[in-house]
């Protein structure tokens, strides 16, 4: 399996007063194309920090991190932004939709940044909205949608450019049980159809059931890394 992310001996420190806080210590992980993996652990275990680093939103203090073959520590801010824009999708627990724009416009936004022509933008937006079951909501604004529908819009926006990697930070935290399972089943479907690598940060048992790979973090270290065969994925 081709690796899309390679992490070797990676440590992350944050300055605290005259000292430092170690958020991650000696992390060694690889993620292959098409994975459906999760960083699992309690608050403060380093899950979001690790997600931010592989998403090029932050840099490691020590060690090596390569994303899609690029050493992220030597990327300029513009190069990192370009890689995020073209190849990495993000899903957050708070949706982060643009409130004054329609569903169509929210999903279209990443393609406008990438300067896709209007016809191609329209085709891609409608294709992904059909996948998430929201073609009847193209003209609706977020205030008129349920929480589950808003999260489906967020997934569509993240997937519309067909990224190589999708990072999901507690994506079901604000959803009820039924909506959580619907969203996760949709992600499994998109993972299989598009071969996008999904990496979650979560401590939600509903999400953990769907993972094919479970990476437990504890106090900034990898406590275990196991494949899961008997799950809903």
Secondary structure, DSSP 8 states (H G I E B T S, - for coil): --EEEEEEEEEEEEEETTEEEEEEEEEEEEEETT-EEEEE-STTSSHHHHHHHHTTSS--SEEEEEETTEEGGG--HHHHHHHHHHHEEEEETT----TTSBHHHHHHHHHHHTT--HHHHHHHHHHHHHHTT-GGGTT-BGGGS-HHHHHHHHHHHHHTT--SEEEEESTTTTS-HHHHHHHHHHHHHHHHHH--EEEEEE--HHHHTT-SEEEEEETTEEEEEEE--SS--
